[in-house]
């Protein structure tokens, strides 16, 4: 993902993208452990994308990014539980 694409996203979209990238990184690490990872360079690329998202969020003056991520995750879990 290019930095220009990330900068064009809204802040809410960036938080969602960060969540998606973190889940993808977790999946890649799981595949690496089970030796089913076909392209090991995906790990590094995903880490770089996460760093780019953090950079743009910091440029926009976002504070407590980790807290917002945690709040979004718990809100999503609560919404799923009530269904």
TORMAR-850823 format. One line per field, with one value per atom (N, C-alpha, C): residue number from 1; atom name; residue in three letters; z, x, y. Coordinates in Angstrom, 2 decimals, padded with zeros to 5 digits. Example, Ala and Ser with C-alpha at 12.3 -4.5 7.8 and 13.67 -1.06 7.14 Angstrom:
<semars>
k c(1	1	1	2	2	2)
a c(N	CA	C	N	CA	C)
r c(ALA	ALA	ALA	SER	SER	SER)
zz c(007.80	007.80	007.80	007.08	007.14	007.87)
xx c(013.19	012.30	013.20	012.85	013.67	012.90)
yy c(-005.69	-004.50	-003.30	-002.25	-001.06	000.03)
</semars>
This chain:
<semars>
k c(1	1	1	2	2	2	3	3	3	4	4	4	5	5	5	6	6	6	7	7	7	8	8	8	9	9	9	10	10	10	11	11	11	12	12	12	13	13	13	14	14	14	15	15	15	16	16	16	17	17	17	18	18	18	19	19	19	20	20	20	21	21	21	22	22	22	23	23	23	24	24	24	25	25	25	26	26	26	27	27	27	28	28	28	29	29	29	30	30	30	31	31	31	32	32	32	33	33	33	34	34	34	35	35	35	36	36	36	37	37	37	38	38	38	39	39	39	40	40	40	41	41	41	42	42	42	43	43	43	44	44	44	45	45	45	46	46	46	47	47	47	48	48	48	49	49	49	50	50	50	51	51	51	52	52	52	53	53	53	54	54	54	55	55	55	56	56	56	57	57	57	58	58	58	59	59	59	60	60	60	61	61	61	62	62	62	63	63	63	64	64	64	65	65	65	66	66	66	67	67	67	68	68	68	69	69	69	70	70	70	71	71	71	72	72	72	73	73	73	74	74	74	75	75	75	76	76	76	77	77	77	78	78	78	79	79	79	80	80	80	81	81	81	82	82	82	83	83	83)
a c(N	CA	C	N	CA	C	N	CA	C	N	CA	C	N	CA	C	N	CA	C	N	CA	C	N	CA	C	N	CA	C	N	CA	C	N	CA	C	N	CA	C	N	CA	C	N	CA	C	N	CA	C	N	CA	C	N	CA	C	N	CA	C	N	CA	C	N	CA	C	N	CA	C	N	CA	C	N	CA	C	N	CA	C	N	CA	C	N	CA	C	N	CA	C	N	CA	C	N	CA	C	N	CA	C	N	CA	C	N	CA	C	N	CA	C	N	CA	C	N	CA	C	N	CA	C	N	CA	C	N	CA	C	N	CA	C	N	CA	C	N	CA	C	N	CA	C	N	CA	C	N	CA	C	N	CA	C	N	CA	C	N	CA	C	N	CA	C	N	CA	C	N	CA	C	N	CA	C	N	CA	C	N	CA	C	N	CA	C	N	CA	C	N	CA	C	N	CA	C	N	CA	C	N	CA	C	N	CA	C	N	CA	C	N	CA	C	N	CA	C	N	CA	C	N	CA	C	N	CA	C	N	CA	C	N	CA	C	N	CA	C	N	CA	C	N	CA	C	N	CA	C	N	CA	C	N	CA	C	N	CA	C	N	CA	C	N	CA	C	N	CA	C	N	CA	C	N	CA	C	N	CA	C	N	CA	C	N	CA	C)
r c(UNK	UNK	UNK	UNK	UNK	UNK	UNK	UNK	UNK	UNK	UNK	UNK	UNK	UNK	UNK	UNK	UNK	UNK	UNK	UNK	UNK	UNK	UNK	UNK	UNK	UNK	UNK	UNK	UNK	UNK	UNK	UNK	UNK	UNK	UNK	UNK	UNK	UNK	UNK	UNK	UNK	UNK	UNK	UNK	UNK	UNK	UNK	UNK	UNK	UNK	UNK	UNK	UNK	UNK	UNK	UNK	UNK	UNK	UNK	UNK	UNK	UNK	UNK	UNK	UNK	UNK	UNK	UNK	UNK	UNK	UNK	UNK	UNK	UNK	UNK	UNK	UNK	UNK	UNK	UNK	UNK	UNK	UNK	UNK	UNK	UNK	UNK	UNK	UNK	UNK	UNK	UNK	UNK	UNK	UNK	UNK	UNK	UNK	UNK	UNK	UNK	UNK	UNK	UNK	UNK	UNK	UNK	UNK	UNK	UNK	UNK	UNK	UNK	UNK	UNK	UNK	UNK	UNK	UNK	UNK	UNK	UNK	UNK	UNK	UNK	UNK	UNK	UNK	UNK	UNK	UNK	UNK	UNK	UNK	UNK	UNK	UNK	UNK	UNK	UNK	UNK	UNK	UNK	UNK	UNK	UNK	UNK	UNK	UNK	UNK	UNK	UNK	UNK	UNK	UNK	UNK	UNK	UNK	UNK	UNK	UNK	UNK	UNK	UNK	UNK	UNK	UNK	UNK	UNK	UNK	UNK	UNK	UNK	UNK	UNK	UNK	UNK	UNK	UNK	UNK	UNK	UNK	UNK	UNK	UNK	UNK	UNK	UNK	UNK	UNK	UNK	UNK	UNK	UNK	UNK	UNK	UNK	UNK	UNK	UNK	UNK	UNK	UNK	UNK	UNK	UNK	UNK	UNK	UNK	UNK	UNK	UNK	UNK	UNK	UNK	UNK	UNK	UNK	UNK	UNK	UNK	UNK	UNK	UNK	UNK	UNK	UNK	UNK	UNK	UNK	UNK	UNK	UNK	UNK	UNK	UNK	UNK	UNK	UNK	UNK	UNK	UNK	UNK	UNK	UNK	UNK	UNK	UNK	UNK)
zz c(000.00	000.00	000.00	-000.84	-000.97	000.08	000.46	001.48	000.99	-000.31	-000.84	-000.69	-000.87	-000.69	000.77	001.67	003.10	003.48	002.94	003.26	002.74	001.68	001.12	001.96	002.88	003.71	004.84	005.26	006.42	007.68	008.79	010.04	010.49	010.37	010.76	009.90	008.61	007.70	008.07	008.53	008.94	010.14	011.09	012.26	011.86	010.94	010.46	009.69	008.90	008.14	009.08	010.13	011.12	011.78	012.11	012.70	011.72	010.45	009.44	009.24	009.20	009.01	010.19	011.39	012.56	012.56	012.17	012.08	011.00	009.89	008.81	009.27	010.01	010.53	011.48	012.31	013.21	012.42	011.36	010.51	009.85	009.38	008.75	009.74	010.95	011.97	012.32	012.36	012.62	011.50	010.26	009.13	009.18	009.63	009.72	010.74	011.85	012.89	012.39	011.64	011.13	009.81	009.38	008.17	006.91	006.89	005.72	005.01	005.44	004.84	003.55	002.42	001.12	000.81	001.21	000.89	002.19	002.75	004.01	003.95	002.76	002.64	002.99	003.01	003.38	004.81	005.68	007.07	007.12	006.45	006.47	005.79	004.69	003.99	004.86	005.59	006.45	007.61	008.17	009.24	008.75	007.54	006.97	006.74	006.30	006.10	007.43	008.48	009.81	010.24	010.01	010.36	009.57	008.30	007.48	008.03	008.43	008.99	010.29	011.14	012.37	012.06	011.05	010.68	010.27	009.44	008.99	010.17	011.04	012.20	013.10	013.27	014.07	013.39	012.06	011.33	011.52	011.64	011.83	013.28	014.13	015.53	016.37	015.91	016.69	017.97	019.06	020.35	020.81	021.58	022.19	021.15	020.13	019.05	019.57	020.47	021.03	021.83	022.56	023.33	022.41	021.32	020.38	019.73	019.41	018.82	019.80	021.06	022.06	022.22	022.22	022.37	021.18	019.98	018.79	018.83	019.30	019.38	020.39	021.56	022.58	022.17	021.46	020.98	019.93	019.09	018.08	018.70	019.74	020.46	021.15	021.76	022.45	021.46	020.29	019.27	018.77	018.63	018.18	019.23	020.51	021.59	021.72	021.35	021.50	020.35	019.31	018.15	018.40)
xx c(000.84	000.00	000.90	000.59	001.37	000.93	001.87	001.59	000.52	000.48	-000.54	-001.94	-002.07	-003.35	-003.80	-002.85	-003.17	-003.58	-002.88	-003.20	-004.57	-005.05	-006.36	-007.50	-007.21	-008.25	-008.68	-009.93	-010.43	-009.85	-009.92	-009.35	-010.02	-011.34	-012.05	-011.61	-011.41	-010.95	-009.54	-008.71	-007.35	-007.36	-008.25	-008.35	-008.83	-009.77	-010.25	-009.15	-008.39	-007.28	-006.20	-005.93	-004.94	-005.38	-006.65	-007.17	-007.04	-007.39	-007.29	-005.84	-004.92	-003.51	-002.96	-003.37	-002.90	-003.41	-004.65	-005.19	-004.46	-004.16	-003.43	-002.03	-001.37	-000.04	-000.10	-001.13	-001.31	-001.46	-002.26	-002.45	-001.14	-000.38	000.90	001.87	001.90	002.77	002.35	001.05	000.56	000.99	000.89	001.32	002.82	003.58	005.03	005.36	004.65	004.90	004.57	003.49	003.09	003.78	004.71	005.49	004.62	003.53	002.66	002.73	003.65	003.79	004.58	003.93	004.57	005.51	005.16	005.97	006.35	007.52	007.92	008.05	008.20	008.32	007.01	005.90	004.62	004.64	005.39	005.49	006.05	007.16	007.82	006.95	006.30	005.45	004.27	003.69	002.57	003.02	004.19	004.71	004.95	005.46	005.69	004.38	003.34	002.03	001.46	001.63	001.17	001.90	003.20	003.99	003.53	003.18	002.70	001.38	000.49	-000.79	-000.54	000.33	000.67	001.25	002.10	002.71	001.66	000.72	-000.33	-001.22	-001.55	-002.36	-001.63	-000.34	000.44	000.54	000.66	000.69	-000.61	-001.71	-003.01	-003.26	-002.30	-002.43	-003.27	-003.47	-004.24	-003.49	-004.19	-003.60	-004.20	-003.45	-003.93	-004.50	-003.72	-004.15	-004.44	-003.58	-003.78	-005.08	-005.41	-006.65	-007.86	-007.82	-008.93	-009.09	-007.98	-008.05	-008.70	-008.30	-008.87	-010.35	-010.73	-012.14	-012.95	-012.41	-013.11	-013.29	-012.26	-012.34	-013.39	-013.41	-014.38	-015.79	-015.94	-017.26	-017.76	-016.86	-017.23	-017.61	-016.90	-017.20	-018.55	-018.83	-020.11	-021.27	-021.06	-022.12	-022.40	-021.36	-021.57	-022.28	-022.01	-022.60	-024.10	-024.54	-025.94	-026.80	-026.17	-026.95	-027.52)
yy c(-001.17	000.00	001.24	002.18	003.40	004.42	005.28	006.29	007.27	007.54	008.45	007.86	006.56	005.89	006.00	005.87	005.93	007.36	008.34	009.74	010.14	009.49	009.81	009.25	008.34	007.73	008.66	008.49	009.22	008.57	009.30	008.81	007.52	007.43	006.21	005.03	005.30	004.25	003.79	004.73	004.37	003.45	003.74	002.87	001.47	001.42	000.12	-000.61	000.12	-000.48	-000.99	-000.24	-000.67	-001.97	-002.06	-003.30	-004.46	-004.22	-005.27	-005.72	-004.77	-005.11	-005.90	-005.53	-006.27	-007.70	-007.88	-009.24	-010.04	-009.39	-010.04	-010.44	-009.55	-009.86	-011.05	-011.10	-012.24	-013.53	-013.49	-014.67	-015.10	-014.12	-014.44	-015.07	-014.54	-015.12	-016.54	-016.78	-018.14	-019.08	-018.60	-019.42	-019.70	-018.72	-018.92	-020.01	-020.02	-021.02	-022.42	-022.53	-023.84	-024.19	-023.33	-023.53	-023.61	-022.86	-022.82	-021.47	-020.61	-019.29	-019.41	-019.07	-019.22	-018.06	-016.85	-015.68	-014.95	-015.24	-014.63	-013.11	-012.55	-011.09	-010.38	-011.12	-010.53	-010.01	-010.67	-010.21	-008.80	-008.60	-007.30	-006.23	-006.58	-005.63	-005.19	-006.13	-005.81	-004.93	-005.22	-004.38	-002.96	-002.82	-001.49	-000.75	-001.47	-000.84	-000.35	-001.15	-000.74	000.53	000.57	001.76	002.98	002.78	003.90	004.45	003.56	004.00	004.78	004.27	004.98	006.36	006.43	007.71	008.73	008.32	009.24	009.65	008.71	009.06	010.06	009.86	010.81	012.16	012.18	013.45	014.22	013.51	014.16	014.56	014.27	014.68	013.75	012.54	011.57	011.22	011.21	010.85	009.52	008.80	007.54	006.58	006.32	005.43	004.03	003.56	002.23	002.15	003.21	003.23	003.19	003.93	003.94	002.57	001.93	000.59	-000.38	-000.31	-001.20	-000.93	000.34	000.70	000.20	000.31	-000.16	-001.67	-002.39	-003.84	-004.27	-003.62	-004.01	-003.60	-002.51	-002.12	-003.12	-003.58	-004.57	-005.89	-006.28	-007.52	-007.42	-006.28	-006.09	-006.10	-005.51	-005.49	-006.90	-007.71	-009.09	-009.92	-009.63	-010.39	-010.12	-008.90	-008.57	-009.07	-009.56	-010.06	-011.40)
</semars>
